[in-house]
Amino acid sequence: MQSILLDTLNGRSTSRPPVWFMRQAGRVLPNYNKLKAKYSFRDLMADPNLGAEVTLLPISDLGVDAAILFSDILVIPNAMGMELQWTDKGPVFPKPLSRFEKPVDYLNKDAQKLEYIYAVIDEVLNRRPENTPLIGFCGAPLTTMSYMLEGVSSNGNFPKAMKFLFRNKNEAQKLIDAITEFSIHYALKQIEHGVEVFQLFETHAGLIPTEMYLEMFMPSIEKIAAAVRSKGVPFIFFPRGFSTGMGFITPDVCDFVSVDWQMPLLHARELVHPDVGLQGNLDPRLLYASQNDIAFELEKYKEFWIENPDWIFNLGHGFLPDTPFENACFVVDWVKNADWH
């Protein structure tokens, strides 16, 4: 497959950086909102035809260079035996694991619960435009565990989860290991069904001290990375809020690392191992600005790419729900039509 994203991930020269966005298949798209008026989030994610349609909407509506599977990181806890409810205030686990002294004992893993996702992947591959790679993903262990222990996502500090982690490190480690094992199974099944790139979302990497992350969670990241890359699939790691922990990102961890908006790209390039490519880090809130102001900020990326062609244009986190659609289109058009030399 000829793809500017795959070329960049594999170290081949390109005429410009590839562009895709985290949360690109969602509320920023008017056509998605029309579907959302008819179907629930669960319906859109679980039905192969609807899931494929939503996954591919950003290709036609935004013009991005890749599709990312329309799904959710919480499908893993659900398939590990946790009841999951989709509410107007976000996903909720009615029985959070922090109430149990030995949470792993209350899991009942059922890999069959993920089968509908592979059906969506199959349908995406049947429908996608030529030269459009599909990115698969799952949540990384700290983020996934935090939701499982807390039960809700309304408090981004996850106080119950953090209390459990610091009080019960041995039991937390058992839970981390269980999540890691199941995540590897899930990633390999996605690859078996045809995803060409895999991204691991550690949305809450900044919750704990870097030393603790390196001790308890980084071994899991390297295991997942090794499994994915053993199949010849490039691996992208997104540790949001990792700060100076980026200095520990080596080729053992990932092929590319996604940079959040708090860290300047030049600073990230100094910290991250030189053999690891970068992705990101446009502040998603910039898309509220005028297109003149957006263009002014985008110009700053040109010099960086000339010196660092192993870079993928993306946001420093996902689209915000009320991002102006016309500004999202403007960014893609700018990246694709700017003079990058």
QUIPEPE-V318320 format. One record per helix or strand. SS is the DSSP state (@ for helix, = for strand). FROM is the first residue (numbers start at 0). LEN is the number of residues. If there is no record, write none. Layout:
ss->[SS | SS]
from->[FROM | FROM]
len->[LEN | LEN]
//
This chain:
ss->[@ | = | @ | @ | @ | = | @ | = | = | @ | @ | @ | = | @ | = | @ | @ | = | @ | @ | @ | = | @ | = | @ | = | = | @ | @ | = | = | @]
from->[3 | 18 | 29 | 40 | 47 | 65 | 74 | 84 | 89 | 96 | 102 | 110 | 132 | 140 | 151 | 158 | 168 | 196 | 204 | 209 | 217 | 233 | 242 | 255 | 264 | 276 | 281 | 283 | 290 | 310 | 314 | 324]
len->[6 | 1 | 7 | 6 | 14 | 3 | 5 | 3 | 3 | 3 | 4 | 17 | 7 | 10 | 1 | 9 | 24 | 6 | 3 | 7 | 12 | 6 | 6 | 4 | 7 | 4 | 1 | 5 | 17 | 3 | 1 | 13]
//
